[in-house]
């Protein structure tokens, strides 16, 4: 099992997400076991998220939000700030502070997967989940989601494994895939790649 990396200032949002997850779960009288059964995640992994020891990738967090019956945006809204649910356009001008906003995602085994920054986290009721991703240099275990994903490579290059197929993408490349087929990826070269990812989770009826 891989040990979690030391947490830095940019992981401060993970503390808020863990606290909110536990508060919402308890307020709805949902046990960790029940939430684990709803999401397909382990009790231990959910507990580590609640205690801010691990932070999940966005598709996993989306699955947790669905299991709780809430919008994923609730995990990122700052208390006291007005949400932007009814706005037709939302603008993000945080390019100067983008590094401070990154979160580090781990899988259930505690292996580091990537760093990512949610875009427009305060926008409620949205169908798309956009974020900036910087994959690790080591391949993590193949992951299976419940949605569709569009990826555009902003910087660097990466290896992407989708089912039994292997691809190499570089700056300017774009790819679109169904996350129900197992996939994983990693940065190539000396500098981590930077990706614009838009995730569309399927809604269960």
N, C-alpha and C positions, 0 to 999 in steps of 0.2 A: 504494500500500500504506500502511496506517495504522501509525504507529509505536506501540509499546507504551508505556503510561503508566508513570511511575516507580513502583516498588514501595515499599510502606509496610510497617509492622509487621504489618498484618492479612494480608499475603501470605506470612507465614512458613510456613504449612502447604503452600504451593505448593512450597517447597524440599524438604520431606519427601516429597511425592508424586513429584517429579522424581527424587529420589535413589532412592526405592523402585522406581520404574518401571525405571530403568536397571539396578539391582541384580538385580531379578527377571528381566529380559530376558536379561542376560548369564549368569545362573546356569542358564538354560534353553537357552542357546546359540541364542537367537533374534536374528537380525540386524534392524536397523531396516527393511531392505527387506522382509523376511518379515512383520514386524509390520504394516508399511504395507499389504501385500497382504491381510492378514487383516482389517484394520480399515477399509480404504478411505481411509485418511488418507495424507498425504504424508510422505516421509522427513524433510523439513525441519521440518514441524510437530511430529512426534514428537521430533525432536532438541531443538527449543526447549522442549518440555515437560520433557524429561529435564534440561535445563540451567536449568530454572526461569525461562526467559524468557517463556513463555506458560503459562497454566493453562486447561484445556479445560472446557467446560460438562459437567454431570453425564452426559447421555446419551453424549457422546463418551468420557468416562472409563469409563463402563460398557462401551462397545464395546472399549476397550483392555484392560480387565480380562478380558473374554471371550476376546480374542485371546491373552492370556497364560495363560488357563485358571485364573484366580484369582477370589476374591470381591472385589468393589470395595471392601469395607470395609478390606481390608489396606492400602490407600493412606492411610487416616486413623488407624489404630490407633497409639497412643503406645507406644513401646518400654517394656517393664517393667510396663505396665498389663494386667490380666487382661481378656480379651475377655468379652463378654456373650452368647455364642452360645447357651448353654443356659438363659438366663433367660426367663421367660414375660412379664415386664414390664420395661421400661426407662424411667426418668424423666429428663427434662432440665430442670434448674432454672437454666440459664445466661442468663436473660433480661437480667440486669444487665450482662453482658459480651458481648452479641450482636454489637455492632459490631466488636469485636476479632476475631471469628471469621469474618468475611466473607472470601471469596476473589474475585478478579477473573478472569472468564473471557474468553478471546479465541478468535476463529475461526482458520482456517488462514491467512487473509490478514493476521492481526495486528490485526483490528478488535475493539475492546472490545465485548462483548455484554451483560454484566450482572455484578453482584456477587451471590454466593450463599453460603449457610452450610449445610453438610450437617447434618442432624439425626440423632442416634444413630449417628455414624460407627463407633463401636466395636462395634456389634451385627453379628456375623457371621451368615452363612447366611440373611439376610433376603431377601424377595422384593420388597419395596417400597423405593424410594429417596426419602425425604422430605427437603426442604430449603426454606429461605427464600430467595427471589429478589428482587433489586431491579434491574429492567431499565434499560438505558441510555436516553437520550432520543432517540438516533438509531436508525433501523431498520438492523439487520444483514441480511446475506444470508439468504434462506430456508434453513431447516435441515430435514433429514429424519432421523428416528430409527428405531428398531426397538422400539417398545413403545407403551404407553398412558400418558397423563398427565392428572392431575386438578389443577386450579388454582383456588385461592380467593383473592380479592383482599382482603388485610388492611387496606391503606391506599392512598389515592390512586386514580388512574385510569390506564388503559393502552389502547393500540391493539393489536389482535391480528389478524394476517393469516394466514389458513388456506386454502391453495390459492388460489382466485380470490375468496374471500370476505373481507370486512373487518368487524371487530367492535370496539366500544368497551365496555370493562368498567370498573366503578367499585367502590368499597368495598362488600363484601358479596356481590358476584357470584361465581358458581362456574361453571366450564366443564370439560368432559371431552372429550378428543380422541385420535385415533389419530395417532401421530407419524410414520407412514409417508407421510403427505401433507405436503408442504413447508409450513413455518410460520415466522413471525418475529413480533416484537412490540417495543413501546417504551413508556416511561413518557410520560404526558401531564401538562401543567401545570408548575408551578414546582418541585415536589418529586417525587422518584422514588417510584414505586409500590412496595409491599411485598407479595409474594405467598407463599402457602403452596403449594408444588408437591409432588405425590406422583407419582413416575415408576415405572412398572412395565415393566421390560425383558423382551422376549420371549426365551425360552431356546431356543437352537438345539439341535436333537437331533443 
